[in-house]
């Protein structure tokens, strides 16, 4: 950071809790309180955990009389140590980005403090503290405008203007999406604030370089949350004359994203855990205890499929347990998550368990949440069919086609949720959907679904 930045921010430097700190003047007591709880900031009264993974943890709490977010970045392994020996760590990068955005007049989370702990030359641990930015999640404001039947064009225009201001300031934000933007209305005018700034970069010769990556990332984020007509308007504002090129880029980004997301369920992350218990390898959702899964496996052993009870978070739910030897359930477990990432209705995967001996797979167990009275769509369509079922089937097909996936009737299942029909995508058919086709045979598949679920016509009285 430049010396002029430090003067403008009125920053003081000090050491506390084994960290070298830079903090806004007057925040030393708050930083000392954070250092006393450095091993577990969740112990601070009123703190709320937001995220917890191997590399990053986030808490929301009150410090120095204001609501703040505290982020802790831990260095994982030799590879990251070497990386952060050459480039600044994530906490320092986020501090620098927040300062640059403030200088450019772009609203973002206000930086309050950054602390770095090193072992010799190696980065070991780091904290970043920022004030809570005003606004609500971008998608929440978008849905509120739709619910009030207000025009979303001003919000789209503000989003594109934010992209142009970043570009004009020489700031590259390669992870610009709705989760990193907070939006609000001030006197009816949309305002957007940026959060989660660690991916921001400052490339050399920025004014001479095109920004296809940042533009493509923003277009992909908008494509995921906008309706077709809204996306066309946004695309015309974002890339006039280059709409087709940006559409192709959106498809490529979606393929990469899904390939990454469908693998997250086999790694330790915020939502998932990976455990070893004797000969068992367990992939599970974090709200499910590993011991409970082992007990469920012992109860259901000897049957190819069974129904059991399992504590999921604070609730006890019915789950469907399915056993087999080979092949294992891991591709199906990944498929479940890949479908959920696309927000395509399917069964909720709870856990996948493999037992190996001497490297050979002996038993495999898949646990999914049980939905009562689920039947193939063709069977539900003959019960007799009605308009509500047809609407649900066509809505499911639209979601699948939007993701570039086929919507074959034989892969769809239906069940009644109270008085409403819900249509689910089956997960036992096909491989991991992480490579969407460029175009689905949408018209043919829609026609087949309409024919299958067409409501029965009342007979016409003869004259």
PLY file of the C-alpha trace (Angstrom):
ply
format ascii 1.0
element vertex 463
property float x
property float y
property float z
element edge 462
property int vertex1
property int vertex2
end_header
0.00 0.00 0.00
1.17 3.50 -0.77
2.20 5.84 2.03
-0.41 8.33 0.82
-3.11 5.69 1.41
-1.99 5.27 5.02
-2.07 9.00 5.66
-5.51 9.36 4.08
-6.89 6.49 6.17
-5.19 7.69 9.38
-3.82 4.22 10.05
-1.74 3.18 13.03
0.67 0.23 13.15
1.14 -1.99 16.21
1.63 -5.59 17.30
-0.96 -7.54 19.30
-1.68 -11.23 19.81
1.23 -12.31 17.63
-0.08 -10.32 14.65
1.29 -7.23 12.96
-1.69 -4.91 12.65
-2.71 -1.94 10.54
-5.91 -0.39 11.87
-7.81 2.85 11.72
-6.86 5.11 14.59
-8.96 4.54 17.68
-9.62 0.85 17.02
-6.76 -0.49 19.16
-9.06 -1.60 22.05
-11.34 -3.47 19.62
-8.36 -5.20 18.02
-7.03 -6.18 21.47
-10.42 -7.75 22.29
-10.29 -9.68 19.02
-6.77 -10.90 19.76
-7.82 -12.23 23.16
-10.34 -14.45 21.36
-8.11 -15.14 18.34
-8.29 -18.92 18.71
-12.08 -18.80 18.44
-13.61 -15.38 17.61
-17.00 -17.04 17.94
-16.57 -16.73 21.72
-17.07 -12.97 21.49
-20.52 -12.11 22.81
-23.04 -11.59 20.04
-20.86 -13.01 17.26
-22.61 -15.00 14.53
-20.70 -17.49 12.34
-21.23 -16.88 8.63
-18.74 -19.20 6.96
-16.37 -21.93 8.12
-13.94 -23.80 5.86
-10.34 -24.97 6.05
-8.99 -21.75 4.57
-11.46 -19.06 5.59
-13.84 -18.35 8.45
-16.18 -15.37 8.74
-18.08 -13.96 11.72
-20.46 -11.02 12.10
-20.16 -9.19 15.43
-20.21 -5.83 17.16
-16.82 -4.18 17.73
-16.06 -0.57 18.68
-19.76 0.26 18.67
-20.45 -0.85 15.11
-21.44 -4.01 13.21
-18.42 -5.56 11.54
-17.37 -8.67 9.65
-14.25 -10.48 10.81
-12.53 -12.76 8.31
-9.77 -15.16 9.21
-7.53 -16.59 6.49
-5.39 -19.60 7.36
-2.57 -20.74 5.11
-2.96 -24.35 3.97
0.16 -26.27 3.03
3.48 -25.52 1.41
1.94 -24.46 -1.89
0.07 -21.53 -0.33
3.10 -20.61 1.79
5.18 -20.29 -1.37
2.39 -18.38 -3.11
1.99 -15.85 -0.30
5.74 -15.43 -0.02
5.57 -13.90 -3.51
2.17 -12.18 -3.50
0.18 -10.55 -0.67
-2.13 -12.79 1.33
-5.90 -12.59 0.98
-6.39 -10.36 4.00
-3.81 -7.84 2.75
-5.28 -8.03 -0.77
-8.75 -7.30 0.59
-7.46 -4.32 2.58
-5.71 -2.91 -0.47
-8.79 -3.45 -2.65
-11.08 -1.72 -0.16
-8.75 1.29 -0.07
-8.57 1.47 -3.88
-12.35 1.29 -4.19
-12.76 4.09 -1.65
-10.33 6.27 -3.62
-12.22 5.54 -6.84
-15.52 6.54 -5.22
-16.94 3.04 -5.54
-18.99 1.97 -2.54
-17.65 -1.07 -0.71
-17.22 -2.53 2.76
-15.19 0.02 4.76
-11.79 -1.44 5.80
-11.08 -1.16 9.55
-8.10 -3.39 10.33
-5.82 -6.09 8.93
-3.52 -8.31 10.98
-0.85 -10.69 9.66
1.06 -13.38 11.55
4.25 -14.84 10.08
6.68 -17.55 11.01
9.92 -16.16 9.67
9.22 -15.32 6.03
6.17 -17.57 5.83
2.63 -16.26 6.18
0.80 -18.29 8.83
-2.45 -16.56 9.72
-4.31 -13.32 8.96
-7.38 -11.31 9.99
-9.34 -8.72 8.03
-11.99 -6.56 9.70
-14.48 -4.46 7.72
-17.59 -2.50 8.59
-20.92 -3.90 7.46
-21.89 -2.43 4.09
-25.45 -1.13 3.66
-27.96 -2.98 1.53
-29.40 -6.44 1.01
-28.29 -9.26 -1.27
-28.53 -8.31 -4.93
-30.98 -11.10 -5.74
-33.23 -10.11 -2.81
-33.69 -6.59 -4.20
-34.23 -7.99 -7.69
-37.00 -10.28 -6.45
-38.55 -7.47 -4.39
-38.76 -5.28 -7.49
-40.40 -8.10 -9.42
-42.88 -8.73 -6.59
-43.88 -5.04 -6.68
-44.06 -5.22 -10.50
-41.46 -2.46 -10.78
-39.07 -2.13 -13.69
-35.69 -3.79 -13.01
-33.95 -1.84 -15.79
-32.57 0.86 -13.40
-30.96 -1.87 -11.28
-29.44 -3.47 -14.39
-28.18 -0.08 -15.53
-26.58 0.56 -12.12
-24.89 -2.86 -12.34
-23.43 -2.12 -15.77
-22.31 1.34 -14.60
-20.50 -0.30 -11.67
-18.66 -2.54 -14.14
-17.65 0.49 -16.23
-16.43 2.42 -13.17
-14.27 -0.51 -12.11
-12.83 -0.71 -15.59
-12.16 3.04 -15.74
-10.36 2.88 -12.38
-8.06 0.09 -13.60
-9.55 -2.40 -11.14
-10.09 -5.99 -12.25
-12.77 -7.89 -10.33
-12.82 -11.44 -11.81
-15.42 -12.67 -9.30
-18.16 -10.09 -9.79
-21.49 -11.78 -9.04
-24.64 -11.30 -6.97
-23.12 -12.82 -3.85
-20.46 -10.10 -3.78
-22.89 -7.21 -4.32
-25.30 -5.60 -1.85
-28.05 -3.48 -3.39
-30.51 -0.94 -2.01
-32.78 1.89 -3.15
-32.09 5.47 -2.09
-34.90 7.82 -3.12
-35.86 5.21 -5.69
-32.38 5.08 -7.20
-30.50 1.73 -7.03
-27.16 1.76 -5.23
-24.69 -1.14 -5.16
-21.89 -1.83 -2.66
-19.17 -4.45 -3.12
-18.16 -6.98 -0.48
-15.76 -9.95 -0.40
-12.96 -8.11 -2.19
-9.98 -10.49 -1.96
-10.14 -11.48 -5.66
-9.72 -7.89 -6.91
-6.56 -7.32 -8.94
-4.67 -4.32 -10.28
-3.11 -5.45 -13.59
-0.40 -3.42 -15.22
-1.33 -1.34 -18.24
-4.93 -1.81 -17.20
-6.26 1.00 -19.41
-4.91 -0.72 -22.54
-6.19 -4.20 -21.79
-9.72 -5.40 -22.58
-11.65 -6.89 -19.69
-13.40 -9.91 -21.19
-13.02 -11.94 -17.99
-14.70 -9.40 -15.73
-17.45 -8.70 -18.25
-18.04 -12.40 -18.87
-18.21 -13.17 -15.15
-20.76 -10.43 -14.60
-22.80 -11.57 -17.61
-22.81 -15.14 -16.29
-23.92 -13.97 -12.84
-26.77 -11.98 -14.40
-27.73 -14.89 -16.65
-28.23 -17.08 -13.58
-30.69 -14.70 -11.85
-32.42 -12.79 -14.66
-35.32 -13.81 -16.83
-34.72 -14.17 -20.55
-36.05 -10.71 -21.48
-34.20 -9.07 -18.57
-30.95 -10.75 -19.56
-31.32 -9.51 -23.14
-31.68 -5.93 -21.86
-28.66 -6.32 -19.57
-26.59 -7.80 -22.41
-27.41 -4.90 -24.71
-26.20 -2.47 -22.06
-23.14 -4.50 -21.07
-21.83 -5.53 -24.51
-23.58 -3.66 -27.33
-22.76 -5.32 -30.64
-20.95 -8.23 -28.96
-23.90 -10.11 -27.49
-23.15 -13.45 -29.19
-19.52 -13.44 -28.04
-20.62 -12.82 -24.47
-23.23 -15.60 -24.68
-20.52 -18.04 -25.74
-18.37 -16.88 -22.84
-21.27 -17.39 -20.42
-21.61 -21.00 -21.60
-17.89 -21.63 -21.09
-17.97 -20.12 -17.60
-21.00 -22.27 -16.72
-19.18 -25.44 -17.77
-16.16 -24.57 -15.63
-18.34 -23.56 -12.69
-20.37 -26.75 -12.70
-17.30 -28.93 -13.06
-15.91 -27.23 -9.95
-19.15 -27.21 -7.92
-19.96 -30.86 -8.58
-16.64 -31.80 -6.95
-17.06 -29.67 -3.83
-19.22 -32.30 -2.17
-16.21 -34.64 -1.96
-14.01 -32.05 -0.22
-14.08 -30.48 3.22
-15.89 -27.16 2.80
-18.48 -24.95 4.44
-21.35 -27.30 3.57
-19.62 -30.67 3.35
-17.23 -32.77 5.41
-15.04 -35.73 4.55
-14.22 -38.17 7.35
-12.37 -41.44 7.85
-13.73 -43.91 10.40
-11.92 -47.24 10.35
-12.49 -48.75 6.90
-15.18 -46.21 6.08
-14.75 -43.02 4.04
-17.70 -40.71 4.66
-18.80 -37.76 2.56
-21.59 -35.94 4.37
-23.37 -32.67 4.89
-21.99 -30.87 7.92
-25.36 -30.78 9.70
-25.31 -34.60 9.85
-23.09 -36.29 12.46
-20.66 -38.97 11.28
-21.47 -41.19 14.29
-25.16 -41.11 13.39
-24.34 -42.25 9.87
-22.25 -45.15 11.17
-25.15 -46.19 13.43
-27.54 -45.97 10.47
-25.19 -48.14 8.41
-25.10 -50.78 11.16
-28.92 -50.81 11.42
-29.56 -51.14 7.69
-26.76 -53.57 6.77
-27.95 -56.70 5.02
-30.65 -54.94 2.95
-30.24 -53.43 -0.49
-32.52 -50.54 0.42
-34.31 -49.39 3.55
-35.87 -46.37 5.24
-34.48 -44.93 8.46
-34.53 -41.92 10.76
-31.63 -39.46 10.87
-30.98 -36.20 12.71
-30.28 -33.49 10.11
-29.43 -30.33 11.98
-32.06 -29.84 14.65
-34.69 -31.97 12.89
-35.17 -35.72 12.60
-36.14 -36.72 9.07
-36.85 -39.88 7.17
-34.05 -40.92 4.83
-33.77 -43.52 2.12
-30.72 -45.80 2.48
-29.44 -47.74 -0.51
-26.60 -50.27 -0.49
-24.49 -51.84 -3.19
-20.98 -53.16 -3.63
-19.68 -52.05 -7.00
-19.61 -49.53 -8.47
-19.72 -47.06 -5.60
-22.18 -44.24 -5.14
-19.70 -41.37 -5.52
-20.74 -40.39 -9.11
-24.39 -40.29 -8.01
-23.46 -38.25 -4.90
-21.68 -35.75 -7.17
-24.59 -35.72 -9.58
-27.01 -34.81 -6.78
-24.89 -31.84 -5.84
-24.36 -30.74 -9.45
-28.14 -30.67 -9.92
-28.67 -28.72 -6.70
-26.06 -26.15 -7.77
-28.18 -25.55 -10.86
-31.21 -25.16 -8.54
-32.87 -28.08 -10.33
-35.29 -29.90 -7.98
-34.08 -33.37 -7.05
-33.60 -35.49 -3.96
-31.42 -33.99 -1.23
-28.21 -35.96 -0.84
-27.37 -36.49 2.83
-24.27 -38.72 2.76
-22.22 -41.14 0.73
-20.16 -43.87 2.44
-17.59 -46.30 1.05
-15.94 -49.13 2.96
-12.65 -50.38 1.57
-10.34 -53.16 2.62
-6.85 -53.47 1.15
-7.87 -50.86 -1.42
-10.90 -52.81 -2.67
-14.39 -51.38 -2.40
-16.40 -53.75 -0.17
-19.59 -51.80 0.51
-21.11 -48.51 -0.62
-23.97 -46.66 1.03
-25.99 -43.69 -0.25
-28.34 -41.70 2.01
-30.90 -39.31 0.52
-33.83 -37.52 2.09
-37.01 -39.56 1.60
-39.92 -37.94 -0.18
-43.22 -39.81 0.27
-45.26 -41.06 -2.66
-42.81 -40.14 -5.41
-43.76 -41.82 -8.69
-42.45 -41.63 -12.26
-44.00 -38.75 -14.19
-45.70 -41.14 -16.64
-47.52 -42.86 -13.79
-48.60 -39.56 -12.24
-49.83 -38.40 -15.65
-52.28 -41.27 -15.78
-53.87 -40.54 -12.41
-55.64 -38.71 -14.27
-53.49 -35.81 -15.48
-54.33 -32.21 -14.66
-53.15 -28.73 -15.56
-51.17 -28.28 -12.33
-49.06 -31.33 -13.10
-48.43 -30.10 -16.63
-47.32 -26.68 -15.38
-44.95 -28.30 -12.87
-43.48 -30.57 -15.57
-42.96 -27.69 -17.99
-41.37 -25.55 -15.25
-38.92 -28.36 -14.48
-38.18 -28.73 -18.19
-37.52 -25.00 -18.49
-34.97 -25.19 -15.64
-33.24 -28.16 -17.26
-33.16 -26.52 -20.68
-31.79 -23.31 -19.21
-28.88 -25.33 -17.83
-28.40 -27.07 -21.18
-29.65 -30.42 -19.89
-32.24 -32.73 -21.48
-35.72 -32.98 -19.99
-36.77 -36.50 -20.92
-40.04 -37.70 -19.43
-38.49 -41.01 -18.35
-36.00 -39.13 -16.10
-38.67 -37.05 -14.31
-40.59 -37.94 -11.14
-43.62 -36.32 -9.54
-45.05 -36.05 -6.04
-47.64 -34.00 -4.23
-46.39 -31.45 -1.72
-49.64 -30.68 0.05
-51.96 -29.55 -2.72
-49.22 -28.77 -5.25
-47.48 -31.00 -7.74
-43.68 -30.98 -7.76
-41.57 -32.52 -10.49
-38.04 -33.75 -9.74
-35.11 -34.74 -11.92
-34.01 -38.31 -11.34
-30.42 -38.81 -10.22
-29.87 -42.52 -10.95
-29.74 -41.95 -14.71
-26.75 -40.52 -16.56
-23.40 -39.25 -15.45
-22.34 -36.16 -13.58
-24.01 -33.18 -15.32
-20.98 -30.89 -15.34
-20.80 -30.42 -19.12
-24.08 -28.91 -20.29
-24.92 -29.22 -23.95
-24.90 -25.99 -25.88
-28.55 -26.42 -26.86
-31.10 -28.94 -25.63
-33.76 -30.43 -27.91
-36.14 -28.16 -26.08
-39.04 -28.02 -28.54
-39.30 -31.80 -28.97
-39.03 -32.51 -25.25
-41.61 -29.86 -24.35
-44.01 -31.28 -26.92
-43.54 -34.77 -25.50
-44.23 -33.55 -21.96
-47.34 -31.65 -23.07
-48.65 -34.75 -24.82
-47.93 -36.93 -21.79
-49.52 -34.61 -19.22
-52.36 -33.18 -21.31
-55.46 -32.88 -19.13
-58.23 -35.26 -20.07
-60.85 -33.59 -22.25
-64.44 -33.84 -21.20
-66.58 -35.62 -23.84
-68.58 -33.29 -26.05
-72.32 -33.88 -25.99
-73.70 -35.02 -29.37
-76.49 -33.14 -30.94
0 1
1 2
2 3
3 4
4 5
5 6
6 7
7 8
8 9
9 10
10 11
11 12
12 13
13 14
14 15
15 16
16 17
17 18
18 19
19 20
20 21
21 22
22 23
23 24
24 25
25 26
26 27
27 28
28 29
29 30
30 31
31 32
32 33
33 34
34 35
35 36
36 37
37 38
38 39
39 40
40 41
41 42
42 43
43 44
44 45
45 46
46 47
47 48
48 49
49 50
50 51
51 52
52 53
53 54
54 55
55 56
56 57
57 58
58 59
59 60
60 61
61 62
62 63
63 64
64 65
65 66
66 67
67 68
68 69
69 70
70 71
71 72
72 73
73 74
74 75
75 76
76 77
77 78
78 79
79 80
80 81
81 82
82 83
83 84
84 85
85 86
86 87
87 88
88 89
89 90
90 91
91 92
92 93
93 94
94 95
95 96
96 97
97 98
98 99
99 100
100 101
101 102
102 103
103 104
104 105
105 106
106 107
107 108
108 109
109 110
110 111
111 112
112 113
113 114
114 115
115 116
116 117
117 118
118 119
119 120
120 121
121 122
122 123
123 124
124 125
125 126
126 127
127 128
128 129
129 130
130 131
131 132
132 133
133 134
134 135
135 136
136 137
137 138
138 139
139 140
140 141
141 142
142 143
143 144
144 145
145 146
146 147
147 148
148 149
149 150
150 151
151 152
152 153
153 154
154 155
155 156
156 157
157 158
158 159
159 160
160 161
161 162
162 163
163 164
164 165
165 166
166 167
167 168
168 169
169 170
170 171
171 172
172 173
173 174
174 175
175 176
176 177
177 178
178 179
179 180
180 181
181 182
182 183
183 184
184 185
185 186
186 187
187 188
188 189
189 190
190 191
191 192
192 193
193 194
194 195
195 196
196 197
197 198
198 199
199 200
200 201
201 202
202 203
203 204
204 205
205 206
206 207
207 208
208 209
209 210
210 211
211 212
212 213
213 214
214 215
215 216
216 217
217 218
218 219
219 220
220 221
221 222
222 223
223 224
224 225
225 226
226 227
227 228
228 229
229 230
230 231
231 232
232 233
233 234
234 235
235 236
236 237
237 238
238 239
239 240
240 241
241 242
242 243
243 244
244 245
245 246
246 247
247 248
248 249
249 250
250 251
251 252
252 253
253 254
254 255
255 256
256 257
257 258
258 259
259 260
260 261
261 262
262 263
263 264
264 265
265 266
266 267
267 268
268 269
269 270
270 271
271 272
272 273
273 274
274 275
275 276
276 277
277 278
278 279
279 280
280 281
281 282
282 283
283 284
284 285
285 286
286 287
287 288
288 289
289 290
290 291
291 292
292 293
293 294
294 295
295 296
296 297
297 298
298 299
299 300
300 301
301 302
302 303
303 304
304 305
305 306
306 307
307 308
308 309
309 310
310 311
311 312
312 313
313 314
314 315
315 316
316 317
317 318
318 319
319 320
320 321
321 322
322 323
323 324
324 325
325 326
326 327
327 328
328 329
329 330
330 331
331 332
332 333
333 334
334 335
335 336
336 337
337 338
338 339
339 340
340 341
341 342
342 343
343 344
344 345
345 346
346 347
347 348
348 349
349 350
350 351
351 352
352 353
353 354
354 355
355 356
356 357
357 358
358 359
359 360
360 361
361 362
362 363
363 364
364 365
365 366
366 367
367 368
368 369
369 370
370 371
371 372
372 373
373 374
374 375
375 376
376 377
377 378
378 379
379 380
380 381
381 382
382 383
383 384
384 385
385 386
386 387
387 388
388 389
389 390
390 391
391 392
392 393
393 394
394 395
395 396
396 397
397 398
398 399
399 400
400 401
401 402
402 403
403 404
404 405
405 406
406 407
407 408
408 409
409 410
410 411
411 412
412 413
413 414
414 415
415 416
416 417
417 418
418 419
419 420
420 421
421 422
422 423
423 424
424 425
425 426
426 427
427 428
428 429
429 430
430 431
431 432
432 433
433 434
434 435
435 436
436 437
437 438
438 439
439 440
440 441
441 442
442 443
443 444
444 445
445 446
446 447
447 448
448 449
449 450
450 451
451 452
452 453
453 454
454 455
455 456
456 457
457 458
458 459
459 460
460 461
461 462
